[in-house]
Amino acid sequence: MKIIAKLYKGYAGFFGALSSFGLLALLITSTCLIFHINSAKTNTEITSDCTYADEEILDNGLKVCYYDCDNGTKTIEISEFAKCPHVD
């Protein structure tokens, strides 16, 4: 117990700074991850004039959803594990 007390007294500033930098790094990393996930979301809003046509999985891990709309064909790229949105 005395050894731990000596170490704490001798290195308290170091361990405090280390834990502060660790918490700061964790905060920055989690913030960047949240922004990255939010920016990766695509606009999956499909208008009511569109009907689901087909889907295709690409080599890069994305899925392309095809829709036939009144004003032409619309495509949306999403994760290959996500489901293509359907119009209700």
C-alpha positions in Angstrom: 0.0 0.0 0.0 2.9 2.4 0.8 4.4 1.7 -2.7 1.1 2.7 -4.4 0.9 5.8 -2.3 4.5 6.8 -3.2 3.8 6.2 -6.9 0.7 8.2 -6.7 2.5 11.1 -5.0 5.4 11.0 -7.4 3.4 10.5 -10.7 0.0 12.0 -9.9 0.5 14.9 -12.3 1.6 12.5 -15.1 -1.3 10.2 -14.6 -3.7 13.1 -14.4 -2.4 14.6 -17.6 -2.5 11.1 -19.3 -6.1 10.5 -18.3 -7.1 14.0 -19.4 -5.5 13.5 -22.8 -7.1 10.1 -23.0 -10.6 11.5 -22.3 -10.0 14.3 -24.8 -8.9 11.8 -27.5 -12.0 9.7 -26.8 -14.2 12.8 -27.1 -12.6 13.9 -30.4 -12.8 10.4 -31.8 -16.4 9.8 -30.9 -17.4 13.3 -32.3 -15.6 12.6 -35.6 -17.3 9.2 -35.8 -20.7 10.7 -35.2 -20.1 13.3 -37.9 -18.8 10.6 -40.3 -21.8 8.4 -39.8 -24.2 11.3 -40.3 -22.4 12.5 -43.4 -22.5 9.0 -44.9 -26.3 8.9 -44.8 -27.8 9.5 -48.2 -31.1 11.1 -49.1 -33.3 8.1 -49.3 -36.5 10.0 -49.7 -38.5 8.6 -52.6 -41.5 10.6 -53.9 -44.9 9.0 -54.4 -44.5 9.1 -58.2 -41.7 6.5 -58.0 -42.0 2.7 -58.0 -39.3 0.3 -57.0 -37.6 -1.3 -60.0 -34.5 -3.3 -59.1 -31.4 -3.4 -56.9 -27.7 -4.2 -57.6 -24.9 -4.9 -55.1 -21.6 -3.3 -56.2 -18.1 -4.6 -55.6 -17.3 -1.7 -53.2 -19.9 -2.8 -50.6 -22.7 -0.5 -51.7 -26.2 -1.4 -53.0 -27.8 0.6 -55.8 -31.6 0.9 -55.7 -33.3 1.7 -58.9 -36.7 3.5 -59.1 -38.9 4.3 -62.1 -40.3 7.8 -61.6 -42.6 9.9 -63.7 -39.7 12.2 -64.6 -37.2 9.4 -65.3 -35.1 6.9 -63.4 -33.8 7.6 -60.0 -31.0 5.7 -58.2 -29.9 5.6 -54.6 -26.7 4.2 -53.2 -26.9 2.7 -49.7 -25.0 0.1 -47.6 -25.3 -3.4 -49.0 -26.9 -4.6 -45.8 -29.6 -1.9 -45.8 -33.0 -2.4 -47.4 -34.1 -0.3 -50.3 -36.8 2.1 -49.3 -40.2 1.5 -50.7 -42.9 4.0 -51.3 -46.0 3.4 -49.1 
